[in-house]
Amino acid sequence: MQRVDDLRDVRGLRRLADEALDAEFQGETFADLRSLGYIAVVVMCTVAAFGLYATTVTTLASRRQTLFLKRLRSTLAADAGILAGLVLPVTVLALIQVTAILAVLAAVAGEPGNVLLLAAAVLSTVIMMLGLGLATAGLTNSPEHAQVTTLPVSLGAMAVTNWVAITGTEELTLLKRLLPGGSATELVLNAWNGGVPVAESLPLLLPTLGWVILSVALASRLFRWEPRR
């Protein structure tokens, strides 16, 4: 029954992600922007926020609730190895999804200006969302609770992505780049649309890496291996 509940939760999150993606493509905003980079950003953020982050939190909360994490920790496996084994499948799936969708977009509408820069943006975003997922899992008591605890980061990331992609960073530059996903959004836009020197785009990786460090530090303090009594 627990596994059925997990699958139901994941499917619900995927439906929400699909609806969010459809809304972005069908809205007047996309018609006004006419930017392939904007589509790439929305795809990346949707998969990372709902497909990766939310599923990571749900999975870890479920395994903790069933005492699976406690049993694994009693073995010879290292803590990092246990967590890596649990989140690796969903991480690989998320990367495959993003890669496949962006590959189709490139084939149909034109290749990105800088593939390596785009890959760096996607990987840094995936790592950031994984770190945030581990931290949030420490505050989540059950898979059902995960549907609540994941909303602030998931919806917040989508909001930041759209805000930065639509309004640009000419105004409130520092704030937009420091928010989680803000600098990654600008980096994807630069990588796909081109026109910005690589030397100016690479520093945009720093805020995302800063969030990675912060989220890992929070996870090390908040993550629990056993249910809270």
C-alpha positions in Angstrom: 0.0 0.0 0.0 2.8 2.4 0.8 4.4 1.9 -2.6 1.0 2.5 -4.3 0.7 5.8 -2.3 4.2 6.8 -3.4 3.3 6.2 -7.0 0.1 8.2 -6.6 2.0 11.1 -5.1 4.6 11.1 -7.9 1.9 10.9 -10.6 0.1 13.8 -9.0 3.3 15.9 -9.0 3.9 14.9 -12.6 0.4 16.0 -13.6 1.0 19.3 -11.9 4.3 19.7 -13.7 2.6 19.0 -17.1 -0.1 21.5 -16.4 2.4 24.1 -15.4 4.4 23.4 -18.6 1.2 23.6 -20.8 0.2 26.9 -19.2 3.6 28.3 -20.1 3.5 27.2 -23.7 -0.1 28.3 -24.3 0.0 31.7 -22.6 0.5 35.0 -24.2 3.8 35.4 -22.5 5.5 32.9 -24.8 4.0 34.5 -27.9 5.5 37.8 -26.8 8.9 36.5 -25.9 9.5 34.3 -28.9 12.6 32.9 -27.2 13.7 29.3 -27.5 15.8 30.0 -24.4 12.6 30.6 -22.5 11.2 27.2 -23.5 14.5 25.6 -22.4 14.4 27.3 -19.0 10.8 26.3 -18.3 11.5 22.7 -19.3 14.5 22.6 -17.0 12.9 24.2 -14.1 9.7 22.1 -14.3 11.5 18.8 -14.4 14.0 19.9 -11.7 11.4 21.3 -9.3 8.6 18.8 -9.7 10.2 15.7 -11.2 13.4 15.7 -9.2 13.1 17.8 -6.1 9.6 16.8 -5.1 10.2 13.1 -5.9 13.4 13.1 -3.9 11.7 14.5 -0.8 8.8 12.1 -1.2 11.1 9.1 -1.7 13.3 9.8 1.3 10.3 10.5 3.6 8.6 7.3 2.5 11.8 5.2 3.2 12.2 6.8 6.6 8.6 6.2 7.5 8.9 2.5 6.7 12.2 2.3 8.7 14.0 1.4 5.5 16.6 4.1 6.0 17.2 2.8 9.5 17.8 -0.7 8.3 20.1 0.4 5.6 22.1 2.5 8.0 22.7 -0.6 10.2 24.6 -2.2 7.3 28.2 -1.5 6.3 27.2 1.0 3.6 28.2 4.6 4.2 25.6 7.3 4.7 26.6 9.0 1.5 26.3 5.8 -0.4 22.9 5.0 0.9 21.5 8.4 -0.1 23.2 8.3 -3.4 21.7 4.9 -4.2 18.2 6.2 -3.3 18.3 9.5 -5.3 20.4 8.3 -8.3 17.5 6.7 -10.3 15.3 9.8 -10.1 18.3 12.0 -10.9 19.2 10.0 -14.0 15.6 10.0 -15.1 15.4 13.8 -14.7 18.5 14.3 -16.7 17.2 12.0 -19.4 14.0 13.9 -19.6 15.6 17.3 -19.8 18.1 16.1 -22.4 15.5 14.4 -24.5 13.2 17.4 -24.5 15.9 19.9 -25.2 17.3 17.7 -28.0 14.0 17.6 -29.7 13.7 21.4 -29.3 17.1 21.8 -30.8 16.3 19.5 -33.7 13.0 21.3 -34.5 13.8 24.9 -33.8 17.5 25.3 -33.9 20.6 24.4 -31.8 21.6 26.4 -28.7 24.4 28.9 -29.0 26.6 27.2 -26.4 25.9 23.5 -25.6 28.6 23.2 -22.9 27.3 26.3 -21.1 23.8 24.9 -21.3 25.0 21.5 -19.9 26.7 23.3 -17.0 23.5 25.2 -16.2 21.4 22.1 -16.2 23.9 20.1 -14.1 24.3 22.9 -11.5 20.5 23.2 -11.3 20.0 19.5 -10.8 22.7 19.4 -8.0 21.1 22.4 -6.3 17.6 20.8 -6.4 19.0 17.6 -5.0 20.6 19.5 -2.1 17.4 21.3 -1.4 15.6 18.0 -1.6 17.8 16.5 1.1 17.3 19.5 3.3 13.5 19.5 2.9 13.4 15.7 3.5 14.7 16.4 7.0 11.6 18.5 7.7 9.1 16.1 6.1 7.4 13.4 8.2 5.7 11.4 5.5 5.0 11.1 1.8 1.7 12.9 2.4 3.5 15.7 4.3 5.9 16.1 1.3 3.0 17.4 -0.8 3.0 20.4 1.6 6.7 20.9 2.4 7.8 20.8 -1.2 5.4 23.5 -2.4 7.4 26.6 -1.3 10.6 25.6 -3.1 8.8 24.1 -6.2 6.5 27.0 -6.8 9.1 29.5 -5.7 11.6 28.1 -8.2 9.0 28.3 -11.0 8.1 31.9 -10.0 11.7 33.0 -9.9 12.4 31.3 -13.3 9.5 33.1 -15.0 10.3 36.4 -13.3 13.9 36.4 -14.5 13.1 35.0 -17.9 10.4 37.5 -18.6 11.8 40.7 -17.1 15.5 40.1 -17.6 18.2 41.1 -15.1 18.7 44.7 -16.1 16.8 45.8 -13.0 17.2 44.2 -9.5 20.1 42.3 -10.9 21.7 41.2 -7.6 18.4 40.0 -6.1 17.3 38.1 -9.2 20.7 36.3 -9.4 20.9 35.4 -5.8 17.4 33.8 -5.6 17.5 30.0 -6.1 17.2 29.4 -9.9 17.6 33.0 -10.9 21.2 32.8 -12.1 20.6 29.4 -13.6 17.7 30.9 -15.6 19.9 33.7 -16.9 22.7 31.2 -17.7 20.3 29.0 -19.8 19.0 32.0 -21.7 22.5 33.1 -22.5 23.6 29.6 -23.5 20.6 29.0 -25.8 20.0 32.4 -27.3 23.7 33.4 -27.5 25.0 36.9 -27.8 26.7 37.0 -24.4 30.4 36.2 -24.0 31.2 33.0 -22.1 33.4 34.9 -19.7 30.4 37.0 -18.6 28.1 33.9 -18.3 30.4 31.7 -16.2 30.2 33.7 -13.0 26.5 33.0 -13.0 27.3 29.5 -11.8 28.5 30.9 -8.5 25.1 31.7 -6.9 23.8 28.3 -7.8 26.9 26.6 -6.3 26.3 28.8 -3.2 22.8 27.4 -2.9 24.3 23.9 -3.3 26.7 24.5 -0.4 23.9 26.0 1.8 21.5 23.2 1.1 24.0 20.5 1.8 24.9 22.3 5.1 21.2 22.4 6.0 20.7 18.8 5.0 23.6 17.7 7.3 21.8 19.3 10.2 18.2 18.6 9.4 18.2 15.2 7.8 16.9 12.3 10.0 17.3 8.6 9.5 14.5 7.6 11.8 10.9 8.9 12.2 10.4 11.6 14.7 8.8 10.1 17.9 
